[in-house]
Amino acid sequence: MEQRIYEEYVKILEEELVMAMGCTEPIAVAYAAAVAAYALGERPEAVEISVSANIIKNVKSVVVPCTGGMRGIKAAVCAGIISADPRKELEILAGLSEAQKNEVGQLMQILPVQVKESDSGYIFDIQVRADTRDHSAYAQIAGFHTNVVCVKKDGVILRKKEYVDQQQIYATDRNTLNVRNIVRFADCVRMKDVSDVLERQIACNMTIAKEGMTGKWGAGIGQLLIRSYGEGVHNRAKAMAAAGSDARMNGCELPVVINSGSGNQGMTASLPVIIYAEELGVSKEELLRALTVSNLVTIHLKTGIGRLSAYCGAISAGCGAGAGVCYLYGGREYEISHVIVNAIAINSGVICDGAKSSCAAKIASAVEAGLLGVQMQKNGRQFYDGDGIVKKGVENTIKNIGELAKQGMRETDKTIIRMMTQ
């Protein structure tokens, strides 16, 4: 394939498959608070935080790691201030000592934190002002979880870059993403170019999934699936993905490798493929090539949807997982395209009502749709142009999903947020 596209695909994987500990929206809040506190140079005496509605939605109900089970924006702010090491970015809370964890609880009791909805109009916006009696610092993250666009102390700009909402947020050109190129890339990619990020994804995501299958986390969806439906590979693939979310949404302090800004999407795109690869006894190289497909298909779908919306991101990752499993069975562009269309037709439109325990069940549903899409393709069954939002050609159907999520579900998003915050 064209060398430029090859190099961009390698960079896309490096940009998207990064480590994070905890749900990425509260961790982004913690990161912003740490940036502001670091600029201030001392412990704040008061904090004002303005966040976009989708941040409110995704932080409200999820447990923030290292807080003793606390939830919400104030908990994330306090944890970030105690960490005070913005260099860690999405691993901002990793490595907090027991003494620091206790400090988080103490700070929760004494620190005034005023939470407001941002009026910037940005879909992803976090603005933190940290004050003492004599000084003030400000930090803003916009567009995506680590995109610091402004830092100030006492009104003096320390760091600033221009930002336009929903602009191209990475150097790589995502317009080159399509199913044909993704499969060609997976077939020809040199292992040395992708093995580090993909093997890290395998190690981290399998570790937290195993924790979810053994510990007491949330509603225990992963464990329930095994108890209810047995140890077959189809069910194990769903259960392990759900179990990772069980742990992560409920404060587990293990890191995950994310996809498109989301740990749940990173686990959904990877764990079913890993489980099927183990069942089929394929080589490590074949697994890495299949993970390349699943991750890039997920990124491709999410590029049109955007980072945050009313459309559940796990659904896109379930399509990616189905594509990766199809690759393991020998499917290539034709077969994988049909799997993606099938999975989209089965499960599109599942709402995102924030990060929380029930994400694990939605993940199980997303994986089920991807795997049913695989079985449909293997048995010569498919959905056709005109079946609802399905259009002739996989790229046209993917385009429809982007428009549905980004444009059609705007009012749905507003209604969800209103219901959650009333």
N, C-alpha and C positions, 0 to 999 in steps of 0.2 A: 504494500500500500504506500501511498505518498508519504515521504519522510516527515513533512511538516505535520500531517495529521497524526502520524505515529507518535511524534514527540509531544504533541498537544494532549493526546490520550494518556500518555504516561504522566504528564503534569496534572491533568484533571484528577487522576487517581491520587496523586500525592497531595493535592489541595483538599480533596474531599474526605479521604480516609485518614482522619487524624484522631488522636486520643482525646477522650473527655471523661471526666468523672462526675456523674450525676446528670440529671436532665439538663439539656443544653441551655434552655431559656433562663432558669434560675442561676445556672452557672455563669451565663453572660451578665446577669444582674450583679452577681458577686464579683465578677471580673471588673465591671464598670466601677463598682464601689471601691475596689482595691486600687484601680488607676487613680481615682479621685483622692483617696486617702494617701496614696504614695506622693501625689503632687502636693497635697497639703503639708505633708511632712510630720504630722502628729495625729493623735487619735481625735477624730471629729467629736464635737459636742452636740451636734445636730445634723441631720441629713434630710434633704428634700430630693425625692426621686420622681421623675416624670417618665412614664413608659407608655408605649402604644398599646392599644386595646388587646392585640394578639399576645403581647407579653403578659398582660394581666391574666388572660385566659390560660396561658401555658405555665404560669407560675403558681396560680391560686391553690391547686389541689395536690401538687406533687411534693414529696418529702425532699428536703435539702440535705445532702450528706453532711455529716460532721456536726449536726445540730441537735442530736438526740431525738429525732423524729419530728422536728418542727417543719412547718410548711409556710409558703408565702414569700412575698417580696421582702418584708422586714428581716426574716430569717436569712435570706440570701445576702442582703446588704450587710448584716452583722458578720456573717461568716466571711465575706470578702474583706471587710475591714480588718478582722483578726488575722487573716492570711497575709494581707498587705504585701503580696509578692506578685505583681501583675505579669511578670515574665512567664509565669506558668500558664497564662491564658485559660483554656478550657480545663486544665488540670489545677486550677487555682486552689482547690480545697484538698488536693492530694497531699498526704504527708502531714496534715495537721496533728499535733501532739494531743494527748489527752488533756493537758493543761489548757491548750488553745481551744479545744472543744468546750471545756468548761467556761472559758472566757466568752465564747459565743453566747451561751445561755445568760451569763451575767450582763453582757452588753445589751441583749434583748430587753432586759428589765429596766435599763437606765437611759438608753439612747432614744431621743425623740426622732422618729422617722415619719415624715409626711409623704404620702403616696398620692400622686396626681396622674391623670391621664394626659399624655403628651398632646400638644396642639400642633405638632409639626406636620401632621398628615402622612408621615412615614408609616409603612406597615410594620417595620421593625425599627424601634427607636427606644433607647435607654439613655436618660440624662440624669446624672447624679451631681448634686451640689452638696459638698461637705464643709461644715463651718465650725470654727472655734470662735471665741470672743473677738480675736484680733485678725483672723485670716479666713479666707474662703477658697475652695478649689472646686473645679467643675470638670466633668468628663462626659463625653457623649459617644455612644456606640450606635451606628445606624447601618441598616442594610443586611448585615449578617453578624454572627455572634462575636467576632473578634475585630470588627472593623471600627477601630477608634478613629473618629473624625475630628475630635476637638478635645484639647486639654488646656485648662487655664488655672492660674493661681493669682488671686487678688486682681482679676481682670486682665492679667498679662497672658497672652497666648503662648503656651509652651509647645503645642503641637496642633496642626490643623491641616486638613486636606478637603478638597471640594468633594461634595457628595450630592447626587441627584437620586431621588427615590427610584428603586427598581432599575438602576443603571447596571451595566455589565460590571460585576463585582470582582471578577478575576481576570488575570492577564490572558488566560487561554480563551480561545474562540469556541464557545459551546455550540455554535451553529454547525460545526462539523460533525456533531453527534447524530448518528442515524444507525439503525439496526444493521444495515449492510456493513458499514465501516466497523461497528463494534465487533461483529463476528469475525471479520477479516483480521482485525487487530488481535483478538483473542487467539486466533489460529497461528499468527506469526510472531507474537510478542516474545522477546528474549526474556527469559526468566529473571535475569539479573536486574532488569528494569522495573519489575513489579513485585518481586518476591518479598522484599522487606515490608512493604505496606500490607500485602495480603497475608503473609505469615503472622504479622502482628495482629491482624484482624482475626485470624483463626484462633490464636492463643488467648487473646483478651476476651473475645465474645464467647468462646467455649467455656472459659473459666467462670464468667458471671452466669451463664446459662446453667452450669452444673450447680452453682450456689443457689440459684432459683429453684432447682429441682430437689434440693435437700434442706434448705432453710425455710423459715417461716416468714414469707414475704407477701404482703398484699392479700389478694384473694387466692393465691396459689393455683393459678390457671394451668400452668405447665404440669404440676403434679396431678391435678384433677383430670387432665386429659389422659395421662398414662393410666391412672386408676380406672377411668371410665371406659377407655377404648383400647387399651393394650399397648404392646411394645412394637407393633408393626412400623416399618420405616416411614410410612405416610403420616402416622400419628406422632411418631417421635420427632419428625421434622417440625411439625406444628408446635409440639409441646416444648421443645428446646428453645424455639424462638420466643414463645410466650413466657417461659421461665426466666429468660434473660430480662424481659421487661418487668416481670413480677419483682425481681430484685432491684432493678434500676429505678423504677418508679417509686419505690418505697424506702429509699435511702441507703442502699448498698454502696459501700465505699470502694468497690472494684471499678476499674476503668473499662470503657468500651472503645472500639474503633467505630466512629460514626460514619454516616453517609448523608450528604446533602444537609449537613447541620444537625442531624438527628441520630441519637444512639439507637432509638427504636428502629429506625430505618436501616441503620447499619447492621443490627442483629437480624432483622427480617430478611435482608438481602443475602446474608452470609450463612446463617446457621442451618437452614434447610439444605443448602447446597453441600455443606460440610457433612451433614448426616447422610445424605444420599451418596456422597462420594465414599464414605466409610462402608455403607451397605454394599455398594457395587464393587468395592475393592479396586478402585482406579488408582493410578499413580498420583504422587504429590503434584507433578507438573500438570496433569489433567485437571486436578482440583483447582489449581491456581488459574488455569485458563477459564474454567467454568465460573470462578469467582470474579474474574475480569468481566465476563459477560453480565453476571447478575448485578454487579456494582455499577457498571456503565449504563445498563438499561435503566436502573433506578435513577441515576443522575439525569439521564436523558428525559425521562418522564417528569422529574422534579424541576428541571430547568424551565419548562413551560408553565408549571404550576406556581413556582415561587417558593421562597423559604417558609412563609407562614400563610395559611389560608384556612377556609372552612372545610377543605378537602383533606381527609386523613392521609398523611404521608405514607403510612404503612401499606396502603393499597398499592401505591407505586412500587414499593419495595417487594411486595408479594408478587407482582408481575416480574420484577427482576429475578426473584428466587425461582419462579417457574421457568424463566428463560435459562437460568444457570443449570437447573436440573435437566432441562431438555438438551442442553449442550452435553451433559454427562452421558446421556443416552445416544449421543451421536447426531443430534439435531444441529442444523446449521441455519443459514438465513431464512430459508423458506419455512422450516418447521418452527423456529423460534418466533418468527413474525406472527404465525398463527397462534402460538401459545400466548403471546402478549395481547393480541386482539381478543382472544377468548377470555383471558383473565380480566381485562378491562370491562368487557361486556357483563361479566358475572357480578362484579363487586364495586363498580364505580359509584361515587356519590356518598360513600360513608363519611359522616361528618367528623371533623376534629372539634371536640369540645374540651380541649386542654389536655395536658399531661397528667396522668393519674393511673390508678390501679387497673381500670378497665381497658387501658391500652393493650394489655396483654391478651385480652380476649379478642380485641380487634385485630391484633397481629395474627392470632390463630386463624381468624376468618380470612385475612389477606393471604396467608400461606395456602389455605385450603383452595382459594380461588386460583392461585398460581398453579397448584398441583392438579386441580381439575382441568385447567387449561392444557396441561401436559397430556393428561389422559385422553382428552378430547382429540388432540392432534394425533396421538398415537393410534387412535381408533377411527381416524378419518372423519371426525365430526368437527364442525366449526360454525361460527356465526358469520353472517354475510352483510355486505353493504346494505344499509337501510334498516338493519336490526337495531333500532334505537339510535344511539350516537355512533355506532360502528360505521365507518366509511371504508370504501375500497382502498386498500393500501395501508400498511401498518402505520406509516408516518402521518397519514391523514387522521387516523383514529387517535394517535398520540396528540396531534395538534388539537383535536376536539376536546380532549381531556384538559389540556392547558387552558383553553378558552372557558370551559365549564367551571374549572376551579378558580381561575383568576378573575373572570368577569361575571359569570352566571351566579356564583355563590357569594357575591359581596354582601347582599342583603341577608343571606343565611348566616354569614359570619357575624354581622351586627346583631341579629336576633339571638344567636348563641351567647354572645358576650353579654348582652342585656340580661338574658336569663341567668347567667352565671354570677352576675354582679349585683342583681337586685337585692 
